[in-house]
Amino acid sequence: MDIMLIFVFVIAAFLGVELISKVPSQLHTPLMSGTNAISGITVVGAISVTAVAVVLKDSGNDKLALIFGFLAIVFASINVVGGYVVTDRMLGMFKKKGGKK
């Protein structure tokens, strides 16, 4: 089962690299705002998995699960915040410069 999960992870990584490399640069920022929703779902999933690891402390890998859960929460949160910052900068480029303040 572990080999199958590693295989799925490696295939997903290669697929992601190929998919992103084929996207034109004009579409990267609009796609970033769309993927913020997916990253938000990732944060919720990481929180729930970490909560399950806290509740089920009977397994031998509870510290490892907590570490990976915490890292997943941190990295997904960084991705969400960074995505919103980039989207805000992109939308700021379309504002009129001499308009009302």
Secondary structure per residue as TSV (DSSP state, phi and psi in degrees):
chain	resnum	aa	ss	phi	psi
A	1	M	-	360.0	-39.3
A	2	D	H	-65.8	-37.1
A	3	I	H	-64.9	-37.9
A	4	M	H	-65.6	-40.4
A	5	L	H	-65.7	-40.3
A	6	I	H	-64.8	-40.5
A	7	F	H	-61.4	-44.8
A	8	V	H	-63.5	-41.0
A	9	F	H	-62.4	-45.2
A	10	V	H	-65.4	-44.3
A	11	I	H	-62.3	-42.0
A	12	A	H	-64.1	-38.2
A	13	A	H	-64.5	-47.3
A	14	F	H	-62.6	-41.4
A	15	L	H	-63.3	-41.2
A	16	G	H	-63.3	-43.0
A	17	V	H	-63.6	-44.5
A	18	E	H	-64.2	-41.1
A	19	L	H	-66.3	-46.1
A	20	I	H	-68.5	-34.9
A	21	S	H	-69.4	-20.3
A	22	K	T	-89.8	-8.7
A	23	V	S	-82.3	129.9
A	24	P	-	-63.9	152.4
A	25	S	G	-63.5	-25.7
A	26	Q	G	-67.3	-22.3
A	27	L	G	-97.7	-5.3
A	28	H	H	-62.6	-45.0
A	29	T	H	-68.8	-43.9
A	30	P	H	-62.5	-34.6
A	31	L	H	-68.5	-30.7
A	32	M	H	-62.5	-42.2
A	33	S	H	-67.7	-31.4
A	34	G	H	-71.3	-35.4
A	35	T	H	-78.0	-11.3
A	36	N	H	-61.6	-36.0
A	37	A	H	-64.5	-40.5
A	38	I	H	-65.8	-40.4
A	39	S	H	-66.6	-33.3
A	40	G	H	-63.1	-39.3
A	41	I	H	-66.0	-35.9
A	42	T	H	-63.6	-39.4
A	43	V	H	-62.7	-45.5
A	44	V	H	-62.5	-42.5
A	45	G	H	-63.6	-41.7
A	46	A	H	-66.1	-38.0
A	47	I	H	-64.9	-42.7
A	48	S	H	-68.7	-38.8
A	49	V	H	-66.9	-39.8
A	50	T	H	-66.0	-38.0
A	51	A	H	-63.7	-39.9
A	52	V	H	-64.5	-38.8
A	53	A	H	-65.1	-33.3
A	54	V	H	-70.8	-41.3
A	55	V	H	-70.8	-41.2
A	56	L	-	-96.1	70.9
A	57	K	T	-80.5	5.6
A	58	D	T	-74.1	-24.9
A	59	S	S	-74.1	156.9
A	60	G	T	-76.0	-16.2
A	61	N	T	-103.5	29.9
A	62	D	H	-67.7	-36.0
A	63	K	H	-68.8	-41.1
A	64	L	H	-64.7	-40.8
A	65	A	H	-65.4	-38.6
A	66	L	H	-66.5	-40.9
A	67	I	H	-64.0	-48.8
A	68	F	H	-65.5	-37.1
A	69	G	H	-64.1	-43.7
A	70	F	H	-63.0	-44.5
A	71	L	H	-62.8	-38.6
A	72	A	H	-63.8	-41.1
A	73	I	H	-63.8	-45.7
A	74	V	H	-63.6	-49.7
A	75	F	H	-66.8	-39.2
A	76	A	H	-67.6	-36.8
A	77	S	H	-66.6	-40.8
A	78	I	H	-60.8	-40.6
A	79	N	H	-64.1	-42.2
A	80	V	H	-65.0	-48.9
A	81	V	H	-63.6	-45.0
A	82	G	H	-61.7	-38.6
A	83	G	H	-64.2	-41.1
A	84	Y	H	-69.4	-35.1
A	85	V	H	-64.9	-45.4
A	86	V	H	-63.9	-41.9
A	87	T	H	-64.2	-40.0
A	88	D	H	-64.5	-40.2
A	89	R	H	-64.7	-39.8
A	90	M	H	-64.1	-44.9
A	91	L	H	-67.4	-29.5
A	92	G	H	-66.1	-24.8
A	93	M	T	-69.1	-21.7
A	94	F	T	-94.4	-2.9
A	95	K	S	-77.7	146.6
A	96	K	-	-73.9	139.0
A	97	K	S	-80.6	-33.6
A	98	G	S	-99.3	15.0
A	99	G	S	-79.4	-168.0
A	100	K	-	-66.2	150.2
A	101	K	-	-106.2	360.0
